[in-house]
Amino acid sequence: MSKYIAKQSVGRFKTGEVVEGLTEKRAKFLLEQGAIVEAEAVEGEDVDTGEGGEVVELDTLTNKELKALLDEEGIEYNASDDKKTLIALFPKD
């Protein structure tokens, strides 16, 4: 069974969480709507594990949230950096 990442709230799953247990029909529908993406498709790309090990898609966060994560990681950045630049600062595992 495939794993998916929620790009928006889906049932009990919040944005960035791993979504499991979907029927093939439901998964196809949610993929078409853009509500979820396949976990393998985002693995290592614009993804970070937040506190508690949950998966966080960096491109779904605001600049303020990205800067807060960078601060937590002790990564330096310029206050004027755009979203793409901030995302690029995260180390790829």
C-alpha positions as a printed Julia matrix, in Angstrom:
93×3 Matrix{Float64}:
   0.0    0.0    0.0
   1.34   3.42  -0.98
   2.08   6.24   1.4
   1.08   9.8    0.68
   1.83  13.23   2.13
  -1.08  15.6    2.78
  -0.66  18.92   0.98
  -3.77  20.13   2.84
  -5.95  18.72   5.6
  -7.45  15.37   4.58
  -9.82  13.84   7.12
  -7.86  13.35  10.35
  -4.53  14.08   8.61
  -3.05  17.58   8.72
  -0.87  19.25   6.11
   2.53  17.56   5.92
   1.47  14.35   7.65
   1.82  10.9    6.13
  -1.56   9.67   4.88
  -2.05   5.9    4.9
  -4.92   3.46   4.53
  -6.61   5.06   1.52
  -8.51   2.99  -0.99
  -7.09   3.14  -4.52
 -10.14   5.11  -5.69
  -9.87   7.66  -2.85
  -6.11   8.05  -3.32
  -6.56   8.65  -7.05
  -9.22  11.29  -6.37
  -7.09  13.1   -3.77
  -4.02  12.97  -6.03
  -6.03  14.51  -8.88
  -7.3   17.24  -6.56
  -3.75  17.99  -5.38
  -4.68  17.28  -1.75
  -1.97  14.61  -1.44
   1.27  13.61  -3.18
   3.04  10.28  -3.17
   5.6   10.13  -0.36
   8.25   8.73  -2.69
   7.79  11.75  -4.98
   8.79  14.19  -2.23
  11.37  12.11  -0.41
  14.54  14.17  -0.18
  13.04  17.12  -2.05
  11.87  20.18  -0.15
  11.04  17.98   2.82
  12.13  18.21   6.43
  11.25  16.17   9.46
   9.89  18.41  12.13
   9.73  17.88  15.86
   8.33  14.43  16.58
   9.54  13.07  13.23
   6.59  14.21  11.16
   7.21  15.07   7.53
   6.93  18.76   6.69
   6.82  19.93   3.08
   8.83  23.11   3.08
   7.06  24.62   0.09
   3.77  24.64   2.03
   5.21  26.83   4.79
   5.28  30.61   4.93
   8.57  32.52   4.92
   8.06  33.2    8.64
   7.64  29.46   9.36
  10.68  28.61   7.23
  12.77  31.17   9.1
  11.61  29.71  12.43
  12.76  26.23  11.29
  16.09  27.64  10.15
  16.5   29.32  13.54
  15.77  25.99  15.27
  18.44  24.32  13.14
  20.92  27.15  13.72
  21.18  27.86   9.99
  22.04  31.46   9.03
  20.05  33.31   6.37
  19.41  36.85   5.16
  16.17  38.45   6.27
  15.47  39.41   2.64
  15.84  35.84   1.27
  12.91  34.6   -0.8
  11.12  31.29  -0.2
  13.13  29.34  -2.79
  16.41  30.51  -1.25
  15.23  29.63   2.26
  14.2   26.12   1.18
  17.58  25.59  -0.48
  19.3   26.24   2.86
  17.88  23.08   4.42
  20.31  20.17   4.33
  19.28  17.24   2.15
  19.45  13.95   4.04
